[in-house]
Amino acid sequence: MTIVDPQALRNILEDLFPADALRSDEQRWFHKFWRDFAVAHGRLPGRADFDPTEMPPSLLPVLMQIDAERPAVGPMRFRYRLVGTVTGQFYRRDPTGTYFEEIYSGEALTHFNSFYETMAETRRPDFSENVRLPWRHEHILEYSRASFPLASDGWTVDRFVLVFHPEYRNR
């Protein structure tokens, strides 16, 4: 059993972005679940600690789960475990089951690997907003993303849950 550092967990919770900064009810729902679980149990939640049937139905289409694999040799690897139907449209195909290096290369691969390695090591959730992507010629896809680390043992991050809030804008 992994030992949780109570002071480190308190620091993570104190630094957690406020729920009112989030852009959607779905992001606020998962924020509340994650925070309330960590406070009540003194550890990070794991995937087994939440039941998708208890989530609002509007959450699953904008939810993504990413596995963090820690091989004995080499860097961490990341794989899309679950991609909601709305979020999957960002990729124009379903990336479920795909490793990052099968989709990304160069700077994009370095960026995403670094982002998730940092979140795994610090155990700190992240909120990013106003992320922009070109989208189907005449529109820009702008989204916010709330990212939360999960730990099956309560402390060693082995999965992430991301909750997206997309907004389509004219160019």
RODO-2510 file (C-alpha; in nm, 4 decimals, decimal comma):
residues 171
     n   res          X          Y          Z
     1     m     0,0000     0,0000     0,0000
     2     t     0,1335     0,3390    -0,0965
     3     i     0,1594     0,5964     0,1795
     4     v    -0,0100     0,9299     0,1129
     5     d     0,1716     1,2451     0,2273
     6     p    -0,1062     1,4299     0,4181
     7     q     0,0674     1,7683     0,4015
     8     a     0,1269     1,7361     0,0284
     9     l    -0,2406     1,6471    -0,0190
    10     r    -0,3461     1,9532     0,1861
    11     n    -0,1220     2,1706    -0,0336
    12     i    -0,2755     2,0246    -0,3495
    13     l    -0,6259     2,0935    -0,2181
    14     e    -0,5349     2,4478    -0,1105
    15     d    -0,3991     2,5218    -0,4589
    16     l    -0,6940     2,3632    -0,6417
    17     f    -0,8524     2,6045    -0,8881
    18     p    -1,1937     2,7287    -0,7699
    19     a    -1,5073     2,5676    -0,9100
    20     d    -1,6473     2,9058    -1,0125
    21     a    -1,3568     2,9443    -1,2596
    22     l    -1,4862     2,6460    -1,4578
    23     r    -1,6916     2,6917    -1,7726
    24     s    -1,9486     2,4123    -1,7486
    25     d    -2,1687     2,2231    -1,5058
    26     e    -1,9904     1,9020    -1,6090
    27     q    -1,6501     2,0440    -1,5124
    28     r    -1,7929     2,1708    -1,1821
    29     w    -1,9500     1,8291    -1,1103
    30     f    -1,6204     1,6428    -1,1518
    31     h    -1,4288     1,9135    -0,9618
    32     k    -1,6683     1,8690    -0,6659
    33     f    -1,6430     1,4891    -0,6826
    34     w    -1,2604     1,4965    -0,6950
    35     r    -1,2202     1,7529    -0,4167
    36     d    -1,4848     1,6052    -0,1877
    37     f    -1,3371     1,2565    -0,2286
    38     a    -0,9817     1,3726    -0,1490
    39     v    -1,1005     1,5643     0,1589
    40     a    -1,3187     1,2789     0,2902
    41     h    -1,0723     0,9949     0,2268
    42     g    -0,7338     1,1667     0,2644
    43     r    -0,6125     1,0394    -0,0726
    44     l    -0,6576     1,0906    -0,4435
    45     p    -0,9529     0,9135    -0,6004
    46     g    -0,8950     0,6253    -0,8367
    47     r    -1,1090     0,5060    -1,1251
    48     a    -1,2768     0,2479    -0,9007
    49     d    -1,3975     0,5286    -0,6728
    50     f    -1,6593     0,6672    -0,9090
    51     d    -1,9501     0,5085    -1,0859
    52     p    -2,0295     0,6449    -1,4337
    53     t    -2,3975     0,5649    -1,3770
    54     e    -2,3988     0,8229    -1,0960
    55     m    -2,2613     1,0976    -1,3203
    56     p    -2,4852     1,3445    -1,4991
    57     p    -2,5658     1,2026    -1,8472
    58     s    -2,4208     1,5178    -2,0053
    59     l    -2,0754     1,4435    -1,8586
    60     l    -1,9803     1,1275    -2,0494
    61     p    -1,9806     1,2857    -2,3989
    62     v    -1,7291     1,5528    -2,2850
    63     l    -1,5160     1,3247    -2,0677
    64     m    -1,1839     1,1665    -2,1544
    65     q    -0,9721     0,9193    -1,9596
    66     i    -0,6006     0,8817    -2,0233
    67     d    -0,3900     0,5992    -1,8773
    68     a    -0,0425     0,6756    -1,7436
    69     e     0,1856     0,3746    -1,7819
    70     r     0,5134     0,3582    -1,5912
    71     p     0,7366     0,1002    -1,7622
    72     a     1,0344    -0,0415    -1,5699
    73     v     1,2637     0,1151    -1,8299
    74     g     1,2011     0,4350    -2,0229
    75     p     0,9670     0,7302    -1,9904
    76     m     0,6008     0,7253    -1,8972
    77     r     0,3582     0,6419    -2,1773
    78     f     0,0081     0,7743    -2,2177
    79     r    -0,2865     0,6033    -2,3820
    80     y    -0,6390     0,7186    -2,4476
    81     r    -0,8568     0,4884    -2,2368
    82     l    -1,1955     0,6473    -2,3069
    83     v    -1,2937     0,9366    -2,5312
    84     g    -1,6438     1,0822    -2,5115
    85     t    -1,8355     1,1337    -2,8339
    86     v    -1,8127     1,5148    -2,8285
    87     t    -1,4449     1,5104    -2,7349
    88     g    -1,3707     1,2478    -2,9999
    89     q    -1,4783     1,4965    -3,2672
    90     f    -1,1619     1,6984    -3,1911
    91     y    -0,9621     1,4130    -3,3465
    92     r    -1,1982     1,3409    -3,6357
    93     r    -1,1709     0,9769    -3,5333
    94     d    -1,1956     0,7841    -3,2088
    95     p    -0,8478     0,7666    -3,0502
    96     t    -0,9591     0,5216    -2,7778
    97     g    -0,6835     0,2668    -2,7156
    98     t    -0,4209     0,4728    -2,8986
    99     y    -0,0880     0,5797    -2,7466
   100     f     0,0140     0,9438    -2,7795
   101     e     0,3124     0,8552    -3,0014
   102     e     0,0722     0,6940    -3,2497
   103     i    -0,1070     1,0269    -3,2979
   104     y     0,1431     1,3011    -3,2179
   105     s     0,5027     1,3701    -3,3127
   106     g     0,7625     1,6423    -3,2638
   107     e     0,6655     1,9416    -3,0517
   108     a     0,3080     1,8245    -2,9999
   109     l     0,4214     1,4886    -2,8580
   110     t     0,6783     1,6608    -2,6359
   111     h     0,4179     1,9089    -2,5122
   112     f     0,1521     1,6497    -2,4253
   113     n     0,3992     1,4075    -2,2652
   114     s     0,5471     1,6875    -2,0544
   115     f     0,2036     1,8138    -1,9475
   116     y     0,0881     1,4719    -1,8221
   117     e     0,4251     1,3747    -1,6709
   118     t     0,4141     1,6967    -1,4686
   119     m     0,0564     1,6354    -1,3559
   120     a     0,1460     1,2773    -1,2594
   121     e     0,4441     1,3897    -1,0534
   122     t     0,2784     1,6902    -0,8860
   123     r    -0,0641     1,5228    -0,8522
   124     r    -0,2203     1,8633    -0,9184
   125     p    -0,5316     1,9124    -1,1298
   126     d    -0,5128     2,1658    -1,4115
   127     f    -0,7619     2,4024    -1,5696
   128     s    -0,6885     2,5464    -1,9141
   129     e    -0,9228     2,7781    -2,0987
   130     n    -0,9365     2,9526    -2,4336
   131     v    -0,7508     2,6704    -2,6067
   132     r    -0,8054     2,7218    -2,9795
   133     l    -0,7975     2,4831    -3,2732
   134     p    -0,8870     2,5420    -3,6403
   135     w    -1,2099     2,3552    -3,7011
   136     r    -1,3696     2,2648    -4,0315
   137     h    -1,2563     2,5681    -4,2296
   138     e    -1,5141     2,8259    -4,1277
   139     h    -1,4999     2,7803    -3,7501
   140     i    -1,2584     2,7886    -3,4611
   141     l    -1,2993     2,5325    -3,1863
   142     e    -1,2265     2,6977    -2,8552
   143     y    -1,2458     2,4885    -2,5431
   144     s    -1,1678     2,4755    -2,1770
   145     r    -1,0303     2,1618    -2,0161
   146     a    -1,0374     2,0594    -1,6509
   147     s    -0,7875     1,7772    -1,5883
   148     f    -0,7799     1,5633    -1,2747
   149     p    -0,5240     1,2997    -1,1725
   150     l    -0,6477     0,9617    -1,0476
   151     a    -0,4505     0,7095    -0,8434
   152     s    -0,5569     0,3477    -0,7937
   153     d    -0,3427     0,3292    -0,4793
   154     g    -0,4494     0,6748    -0,3604
   155     w    -0,1207     0,8499    -0,4409
   156     t     0,0649     0,7211    -0,7498
   157     v    -0,1100     0,8747    -1,0507
   158     d    -0,2026     0,6151    -1,3103
   159     r    -0,4916     0,7817    -1,4928
   160     f    -0,6344     1,1228    -1,5733
   161     v    -0,9902     1,2405    -1,6232
   162     l    -1,0390     1,5415    -1,8473
   163     v    -1,3653     1,7262    -1,8819
   164     f    -1,3977     1,9485    -2,1882
   165     h    -1,6262     2,2402    -2,2634
   166     p    -1,6179     2,3122    -2,6385
   167     e    -1,7396     2,6332    -2,7982
   168     y    -1,7533     2,6742    -3,1752
   169     r    -1,6950     3,0239    -3,3098
   170     n    -1,6961     3,1755    -3,6566
   171     r    -1,3541     3,2779    -3,7870
***
